[in-house]
Amino acid sequence: MRDTARCIPFDVAPLLVPWAAVWQRPGLEERLHISFSTRMTRSLGRCHPERRTIRLASWLREAPVALFAEVLCHEAAHVAAFELHGRSCRPHGAEWKALMRAAGFEPRVRVPAELLPESVRIRTPARSRRSTGLARVLTGMERLGSSVRWMRRRSDPERK
Ligand SMILES: [Zn+2]
């Protein structure tokens, strides 16, 4: 894919290893296929848990490490939740939230707009800025994969 950098410009394994440890998913960092896309403007990351693929917005490579880590953890937790629970768990359900908390993150699906660079904020649709003041939805299985769309019809992953 032309717009997707296959090589990661820095090693993300040091971020993933401690999360994989607390999730009891040793070697998770080696099972993930992580790529970056310049075309992602509506979400910061996406994930296909069954394929263990994670795609991140390319600008995140220059983002503050805390934001990069949260997005990466958000996506990696989807894969870990799938490995632990299979298709039975909801995308942002209790299992996923527990994994995020165990890794030290608030299990949120959106990030505050002020955390994003101005150039990215501009692309955020006015509708979401006005209604919630939050940035676009952080990733999600809900955006990829037929099995996940199948799940969404039965349960709204955004519902708390
Ligand atoms: Zn998600």
py3Dmol code that shows the C-alpha trace and the ligand (Angstrom):
import py3Dmol

protein = """\
ATOM      1  CA  MET A   1       0.000   0.000   0.000  1.00  0.00           C
ATOM      2  CA  ARG A   2       1.565   3.223  -1.143  1.00  0.00           C
ATOM      3  CA  ASP A   3       0.613   5.376   1.811  1.00  0.00           C
ATOM      4  CA  THR A   4       1.567   2.915   4.479  1.00  0.00           C
ATOM      5  CA  ALA A   5       5.042   2.791   5.897  1.00  0.00           C
ATOM      6  CA  ARG A   6       5.854  -0.814   6.578  1.00  0.00           C
ATOM      7  CA  CYS A   7       8.849  -0.054   8.697  1.00  0.00           C
ATOM      8  CA  ILE A   8       8.457   1.616  12.040  1.00  0.00           C
ATOM      9  CA  PRO A   9      10.952   4.456  12.472  1.00  0.00           C
ATOM     10  CA  PHE A  10      11.543   3.557  16.067  1.00  0.00           C
ATOM     11  CA  ASP A  11      11.191   0.484  18.215  1.00  0.00           C
ATOM     12  CA  VAL A  12       7.791   0.246  19.868  1.00  0.00           C
ATOM     13  CA  ALA A  13       8.573  -3.059  21.589  1.00  0.00           C
ATOM     14  CA  PRO A  14       9.782  -1.346  24.790  1.00  0.00           C
ATOM     15  CA  LEU A  15       6.311   0.169  25.099  1.00  0.00           C
ATOM     16  CA  LEU A  16       4.516  -3.089  24.386  1.00  0.00           C
ATOM     17  CA  VAL A  17       6.523  -5.501  26.517  1.00  0.00           C
ATOM     18  CA  PRO A  18       5.352  -4.298  29.951  1.00  0.00           C
ATOM     19  CA  TRP A  19       1.712  -4.219  28.801  1.00  0.00           C
ATOM     20  CA  ALA A  20       2.020  -7.735  27.392  1.00  0.00           C
ATOM     21  CA  ALA A  21       3.432  -8.803  30.760  1.00  0.00           C
ATOM     22  CA  VAL A  22       0.588  -7.402  32.863  1.00  0.00           C
ATOM     23  CA  TRP A  23      -1.911  -8.796  30.343  1.00  0.00           C
ATOM     24  CA  GLN A  24      -0.196 -12.189  30.539  1.00  0.00           C
ATOM     25  CA  ARG A  25       0.242 -12.175  26.772  1.00  0.00           C
ATOM     26  CA  PRO A  26       4.017 -12.781  26.521  1.00  0.00           C
ATOM     27  CA  GLY A  27       5.438 -12.138  23.073  1.00  0.00           C
ATOM     28  CA  LEU A  28       2.488  -9.989  22.039  1.00  0.00           C
ATOM     29  CA  GLU A  29       4.902  -7.359  20.709  1.00  0.00           C
ATOM     30  CA  GLU A  30       6.217  -9.903  18.208  1.00  0.00           C
ATOM     31  CA  ARG A  31       2.778 -11.005  17.048  1.00  0.00           C
ATOM     32  CA  LEU A  32       1.542  -7.524  16.176  1.00  0.00           C
ATOM     33  CA  HIS A  33       1.778  -6.108  12.667  1.00  0.00           C
ATOM     34  CA  ILE A  34       1.991  -2.355  13.052  1.00  0.00           C
ATOM     35  CA  SER A  35       1.863   0.105  10.183  1.00  0.00           C
ATOM     36  CA  PHE A  36       1.344   3.822   9.714  1.00  0.00           C
ATOM     37  CA  SER A  37      -1.012   5.510   7.286  1.00  0.00           C
ATOM     38  CA  THR A  38      -1.074   9.088   6.030  1.00  0.00           C
ATOM     39  CA  ARG A  39      -4.704   8.648   4.986  1.00  0.00           C
ATOM     40  CA  MET A  40      -6.120   8.245   8.454  1.00  0.00           C
ATOM     41  CA  THR A  41      -7.767  11.533   9.367  1.00  0.00           C
ATOM     42  CA  ARG A  42     -10.890  10.408  11.165  1.00  0.00           C
ATOM     43  CA  SER A  43      -9.287   8.163  13.710  1.00  0.00           C
ATOM     44  CA  LEU A  44      -5.925   7.866  15.378  1.00  0.00           C
ATOM     45  CA  GLY A  45      -5.649   4.142  15.048  1.00  0.00           C
ATOM     46  CA  ARG A  46      -7.420   1.050  13.836  1.00  0.00           C
ATOM     47  CA  CYS A  47      -7.133  -2.569  14.653  1.00  0.00           C
ATOM     48  CA  HIS A  48      -8.062  -5.927  13.209  1.00  0.00           C
ATOM     49  CA  PRO A  49      -7.679  -8.187  16.245  1.00  0.00           C
ATOM     50  CA  GLU A  50      -7.939 -11.509  14.451  1.00  0.00           C
ATOM     51  CA  ARG A  51      -5.149 -10.551  12.047  1.00  0.00           C
ATOM     52  CA  ARG A  52      -3.284  -8.771  14.847  1.00  0.00           C
ATOM     53  CA  THR A  53      -2.869  -5.758  12.591  1.00  0.00           C
ATOM     54  CA  ILE A  54      -2.694  -2.247  13.962  1.00  0.00           C
ATOM     55  CA  ARG A  55      -2.692   0.838  11.783  1.00  0.00           C
ATOM     56  CA  LEU A  56      -1.816   4.192  13.256  1.00  0.00           C
ATOM     57  CA  ALA A  57      -2.132   7.714  11.864  1.00  0.00           C
ATOM     58  CA  SER A  58       1.310   8.616  10.544  1.00  0.00           C
ATOM     59  CA  TRP A  59       1.469  11.969  12.345  1.00  0.00           C
ATOM     60  CA  LEU A  60       1.487  10.076  15.635  1.00  0.00           C
ATOM     61  CA  ARG A  61       5.159   9.363  15.037  1.00  0.00           C
ATOM     62  CA  GLU A  62       5.794  13.022  15.870  1.00  0.00           C
ATOM     63  CA  ALA A  63       3.171  13.190  18.620  1.00  0.00           C
ATOM     64  CA  PRO A  64       3.987  13.378  22.327  1.00  0.00           C
ATOM     65  CA  VAL A  65       5.027   9.954  23.548  1.00  0.00           C
ATOM     66  CA  ALA A  66       2.147   9.863  26.037  1.00  0.00           C
ATOM     67  CA  LEU A  67      -0.403  10.212  23.243  1.00  0.00           C
ATOM     68  CA  PHE A  68       1.391   7.743  20.988  1.00  0.00           C
ATOM     69  CA  ALA A  69       1.549   5.257  23.855  1.00  0.00           C
ATOM     70  CA  GLU A  70      -2.148   5.621  24.639  1.00  0.00           C
ATOM     71  CA  VAL A  71      -3.193   5.013  21.035  1.00  0.00           C
ATOM     72  CA  LEU A  72      -0.836   2.058  20.680  1.00  0.00           C
ATOM     73  CA  CYS A  73      -2.041   0.588  23.972  1.00  0.00           C
ATOM     74  CA  HIS A  74      -5.685   1.125  22.952  1.00  0.00           C
ATOM     75  CA  GLU A  75      -5.125  -0.943  19.806  1.00  0.00           C
ATOM     76  CA  ALA A  76      -2.878  -3.557  21.398  1.00  0.00           C
ATOM     77  CA  ALA A  77      -5.512  -4.063  24.103  1.00  0.00           C
ATOM     78  CA  HIS A  78      -8.032  -4.960  21.374  1.00  0.00           C
ATOM     79  CA  VAL A  79      -5.697  -7.723  20.201  1.00  0.00           C
ATOM     80  CA  ALA A  80      -5.024  -8.892  23.761  1.00  0.00           C
ATOM     81  CA  ALA A  81      -8.757  -8.925  24.522  1.00  0.00           C
ATOM     82  CA  PHE A  82      -9.316 -11.050  21.444  1.00  0.00           C
ATOM     83  CA  GLU A  83      -6.535 -13.458  22.418  1.00  0.00           C
ATOM     84  CA  LEU A  84      -7.950 -13.765  25.936  1.00  0.00           C
ATOM     85  CA  HIS A  85     -11.676 -13.764  25.251  1.00  0.00           C
ATOM     86  CA  GLY A  86     -12.226 -14.370  21.549  1.00  0.00           C
ATOM     87  CA  ARG A  87     -15.117 -12.748  19.763  1.00  0.00           C
ATOM     88  CA  SER A  88     -17.348 -12.859  22.798  1.00  0.00           C
ATOM     89  CA  CYS A  89     -16.200  -9.537  24.219  1.00  0.00           C
ATOM     90  CA  ARG A  90     -17.400  -6.162  23.012  1.00  0.00           C
ATOM     91  CA  PRO A  91     -14.827  -3.859  21.349  1.00  0.00           C
ATOM     92  CA  HIS A  92     -14.730  -1.363  24.224  1.00  0.00           C
ATOM     93  CA  GLY A  93     -16.370  -3.581  26.787  1.00  0.00           C
ATOM     94  CA  ALA A  94     -15.381  -4.541  30.307  1.00  0.00           C
ATOM     95  CA  GLU A  95     -12.554  -6.861  29.201  1.00  0.00           C
ATOM     96  CA  TRP A  96     -10.891  -4.190  27.069  1.00  0.00           C
ATOM     97  CA  LYS A  97     -11.323  -1.551  29.775  1.00  0.00           C
ATOM     98  CA  ALA A  98      -9.712  -3.811  32.360  1.00  0.00           C
ATOM     99  CA  LEU A  99      -6.687  -4.292  30.094  1.00  0.00           C
ATOM    100  CA  MET A 100      -6.320  -0.534  29.580  1.00  0.00           C
ATOM    101  CA  ARG A 101      -6.495   0.120  33.318  1.00  0.00           C
ATOM    102  CA  ALA A 102      -3.981  -2.656  33.997  1.00  0.00           C
ATOM    103  CA  ALA A 103      -1.607  -0.920  31.571  1.00  0.00           C
ATOM    104  CA  GLY A 104      -2.074   2.373  33.407  1.00  0.00           C
ATOM    105  CA  PHE A 105      -4.422   4.152  31.020  1.00  0.00           C
ATOM    106  CA  GLU A 106      -7.890   5.551  31.369  1.00  0.00           C
ATOM    107  CA  PRO A 107     -10.000   3.379  29.056  1.00  0.00           C
ATOM    108  CA  ARG A 108     -11.359   6.142  26.860  1.00  0.00           C
ATOM    109  CA  VAL A 109     -12.517   5.911  23.269  1.00  0.00           C
ATOM    110  CA  ARG A 110     -11.844   9.542  22.429  1.00  0.00           C
ATOM    111  CA  VAL A 111      -9.038  11.885  23.347  1.00  0.00           C
ATOM    112  CA  PRO A 112      -9.413  15.599  24.172  1.00  0.00           C
ATOM    113  CA  ALA A 113      -8.895  17.764  21.107  1.00  0.00           C
ATOM    114  CA  GLU A 114      -6.296  19.881  22.893  1.00  0.00           C
ATOM    115  CA  LEU A 115      -3.950  16.902  22.925  1.00  0.00           C
ATOM    116  CA  LEU A 116      -3.863  16.888  19.132  1.00  0.00           C
ATOM    117  CA  PRO A 117      -1.646  19.105  16.952  1.00  0.00           C
ATOM    118  CA  GLU A 118      -3.468  22.028  15.339  1.00  0.00           C
ATOM    119  CA  SER A 119      -3.000  20.553  11.878  1.00  0.00           C
ATOM    120  CA  VAL A 120      -4.876  17.441  12.922  1.00  0.00           C
ATOM    121  CA  ARG A 121      -7.559  19.274  14.869  1.00  0.00           C
ATOM    122  CA  ILE A 122      -8.554  21.176  11.729  1.00  0.00           C
ATOM    123  CA  ARG A 123      -9.537  17.928  10.103  1.00  0.00           C
ATOM    124  CA  THR A 124     -11.807  17.041  12.984  1.00  0.00           C
ATOM    125  CA  PRO A 125     -15.383  17.429  11.727  1.00  0.00           C
ATOM    126  CA  ALA A 126     -17.173  20.456  13.157  1.00  0.00           C
ATOM    127  CA  ARG A 127     -20.006  18.257  14.277  1.00  0.00           C
ATOM    128  CA  SER A 128     -17.884  16.318  16.761  1.00  0.00           C
ATOM    129  CA  ARG A 129     -16.094  19.457  17.974  1.00  0.00           C
ATOM    130  CA  ARG A 130     -19.373  21.164  18.692  1.00  0.00           C
ATOM    131  CA  SER A 131     -21.142  18.298  20.333  1.00  0.00           C
ATOM    132  CA  THR A 132     -18.436  16.842  22.500  1.00  0.00           C
ATOM    133  CA  GLY A 133     -15.280  18.923  22.287  1.00  0.00           C
ATOM    134  CA  LEU A 134     -13.422  15.721  21.729  1.00  0.00           C
ATOM    135  CA  ALA A 135     -11.257  14.461  18.960  1.00  0.00           C
ATOM    136  CA  ARG A 136     -12.280  11.729  16.642  1.00  0.00           C
ATOM    137  CA  VAL A 137     -12.954   8.283  17.904  1.00  0.00           C
ATOM    138  CA  LEU A 138      -9.783   6.507  18.821  1.00  0.00           C
ATOM    139  CA  THR A 139      -9.662   3.563  16.505  1.00  0.00           C
ATOM    140  CA  GLY A 140     -11.577   0.522  16.744  1.00  0.00           C
ATOM    141  CA  MET A 141     -12.559  -2.860  15.734  1.00  0.00           C
ATOM    142  CA  GLU A 142     -15.878  -1.276  14.984  1.00  0.00           C
ATOM    143  CA  ARG A 143     -14.313   0.182  11.868  1.00  0.00           C
ATOM    144  CA  LEU A 144     -12.690  -2.927  10.498  1.00  0.00           C
ATOM    145  CA  GLY A 145     -13.530  -6.506   9.849  1.00  0.00           C
ATOM    146  CA  SER A 146     -16.787  -8.173   9.023  1.00  0.00           C
ATOM    147  CA  SER A 147     -16.931 -10.041  12.294  1.00  0.00           C
ATOM    148  CA  VAL A 148     -16.721  -6.800  14.177  1.00  0.00           C
ATOM    149  CA  ARG A 149     -19.441  -5.141  12.166  1.00  0.00           C
ATOM    150  CA  TRP A 150     -21.510  -8.182  12.907  1.00  0.00           C
ATOM    151  CA  MET A 151     -20.918  -7.586  16.600  1.00  0.00           C
ATOM    152  CA  ARG A 152     -21.881  -3.952  16.370  1.00  0.00           C
ATOM    153  CA  ARG A 153     -25.374  -4.717  15.168  1.00  0.00           C
ATOM    154  CA  ARG A 154     -25.969  -6.621  18.348  1.00  0.00           C
ATOM    155  CA  SER A 155     -24.323  -4.283  20.819  1.00  0.00           C
ATOM    156  CA  ASP A 156     -23.253  -0.663  20.518  1.00  0.00           C
ATOM    157  CA  PRO A 157     -19.542  -0.611  21.399  1.00  0.00           C
ATOM    158  CA  GLU A 158     -19.729   3.063  22.343  1.00  0.00           C
ATOM    159  CA  ARG A 159     -22.412   2.532  24.956  1.00  0.00           C
ATOM    160  CA  LYS A 160     -21.108   2.742  28.477  1.00  0.00           C
TER     161      LYS A 160
END
"""
ligand_1 = """\
1
ZN
Zn -10.974 0.834 20.001
"""
view = py3Dmol.view(width=600, height=400)
view.addModel(protein, "pdb")
view.setStyle({"model": 0}, {"cartoon": {"style": "trace"}})
view.addModel(ligand_1, "xyz")
view.setStyle({"model": 1}, {"stick": {}})
view.zoomTo()
view.show()
